[in-house]
Amino acid sequence: MRSPRALFVAAALALLAVPAVASAQPTPQPDTDGRFTLAVVPDTQYLIDYEQGVTRSDARPVAEAFEWIVENREERDIAFTAALGDITEHGTAEEMAGADEVYRVLDEAEMPYSVLAGNHDVRGDDDTRPDTPYLDVFGPERVADLGTLGGSDPTGYNTFHVFSGGGRQWLLLALDWRMSDASFAWAQQVIDEHPQLPVILTSHELVLDGGDGVAAFSGYGQGLWDRLIEDNDQVFLAMGGHFWPTARASMENAAGNPVELDLVNYQEQYYGGAGMIRLYTFDLTAHGIDVETFSPWAERERAEGNPLAGDVARPTRAIDRAVDQFSLEIDFAERFAGFAPAPGRAAAAPVEASLVEGTVAYWRLGDTGRRRGQDGRPVPAGTPGLADLSGRGNDLRMVTPEGTPRGSLVYRDDADPQQPGAGSLEFTTNQASYLQTVPGAPLEEERFEDGYTIEAFVRLPEDCCSGDRQWMGILSRLATGADEGKTGGWSTAAPIATLSVSPSRQLQWEMYPTNLPTTLTNWGHEMEDEVWRHVAVVNDGSTTTVYVDGAPIARNPSATSVGIDGDPSPWLVGASSFDGEVEKSFAGRLGDVRIAERALSPQEWLTAGR
């Protein structure tokens, strides 16, 4: 006969195959004003401890903690409760029966919660162990009717839950204290199947106190980081128990974003931890999480005269405030921008509308390595670059010189309202990473003798453009005048073509045409800081005119200018060069950039479609 566990696991796997999460939500619903609370219940093993089949402990502190959660659920917007394992001391059938009675407080109130197995709850090396008293009592079927269970892995020891809080959904992983390879794969599948949900990871063992309340990974916890946390940007909060004393730390994941790592365990304090609970109160509008730790049982005992209850009622020592009562500053929209759509980013226009006849390169810099809206998020190191949307193979690669500060390129939802593409790329310093055509790009051989049009959406930064920011390049070539045997110009070490900004915030297009030994320069006027401008450089095969927001600038050379000279050499976007070396990057924001091999009329410019 199949066990209830096996029947439920089969049903759970069917749910995962959809994939689906339970849609029925228990009442009352948490408020949708951007606030909610996650309650956490750490190790309670000393309070559910039996000897010779008879209890030698007192589970009242745990029961009172659960009663407090239920009674304050509506007032505190408690959306979910997560237990961290070591529910009991020995994991016997008798202890699990005692735990079952305590947890009925949550069941009867239809309070959504998760449980997971700690080393005191189960035997065996990993979650491939056979059925245990823990699984008989706390298998996935126990919480199946509470409206948040998403599913279980085949062992039944690992579950995931989706709950609502603060007007959005959250995914919580409740993982066995020793996961098998199959369970790691299952957990990754769950994350992959919910690509837009922030993830809270709970495990019995994750971090330990490395000293002074600063958390460090345990051996197993390091494996969790390496295999499940670091490369999944959705995981922003992870916590475990097992070790003592409490600690916390923030680690940077592969995407360059912080992950809060907390050790929550009070079993060695008075009365086995006195049923202490921790509340994580999220405020999505105020950009933060307030964390408080206390024992409802100890607060009552203190009021009744228990001389030892005060220390655990609500810890207030300096170290306690650092690791038990603290606040996290987190801009949730910014932190989750890498996987959750940002409503502030305007939708992009279809690419096809921007591919007019003669387009040889078209880049939407706001989409550099971007999956979804990521306003304010640094472009991760190792980002492959940016595809040429013209289909001509002029892709850009990201170049990060040695010594470049981390996070020097940042995604922005901000863009010129007339720009077809969505978002922009911010170069936060003149020593930022930049973009360069890939080796062998056809654009590197173009001479444009029949004319050309270069367009870019540009936003200068505040306090531009003196000091280190003078002569920063929007677009440039790496080859020099000397490389082409030129003899004129202010210096033959200058690039054969560059669209730059002078110290007076004047736009400058300087280049060596094919028909002259010297440079020709178009000079613009002073441009405002922090204002989007559309720049167009148009050559009709004989003269070049620069336009800003559709208006021609005053100083456009009348001398005949045919094409752009130069043997094959890379094009740079967001950088300038001198003597064949990249001298500095642009500082500011760049949006769409397009190059055509003919003179385009204003009706064909990128601004025409908006």
Secondary structure, 3 states (H helix, E strand, C coil): CCCHHHHHHHHHHHHHHCCCCCCCCCCCCCCCCCEEEEEEECCCHHHCCEECCEECCCCHHHHHHHHHHHHCCCCCCEEEEEECCCCCCCCCHHHHHHHHHHHHHHHHCCCCEECCCCCCCCCCCCCCCCCCHHHHHHCHHHHCCCCCEEEECCCCCCEEEEEEECCEEEEEEEECCCCCHHHHHHHHHHHHHCCCCCEEEEECCCEEECCCCEEEECHHHHHHHHHHHCCCCCEEEEEECCCCCCEEEEEECCCCCEEEEEECCCCCCHHHHCCCEEEEEEECCCCEEEEEEECHHHHHHHHCCCCCCHHHHCCCCHHHHHHCCEEEECCHHHHCCCCCCCCCCCCCCCHHHHCCCCEEEEEEHHHCCCCCCCCCCECCCCCCCECCCCCCCCCEEEECCCCCCCCCEEEECCCCCCCCCCCEEEECCCCCCEEEECCCCHHHHCCCCCCEEEEEEEECCCCCCCHHHCCEEEEEECCECHHHCCCCCCCCCCECEEEEECCCCEEEEEECCCCCCCCEEEEEEECCCCCEEEEEEEECCCCEEEEECCEECCECCCCCCCCCCCCCCCEEECEEEECCEEEEECCEEEEEEEEECCCCCHHHCHHHHC
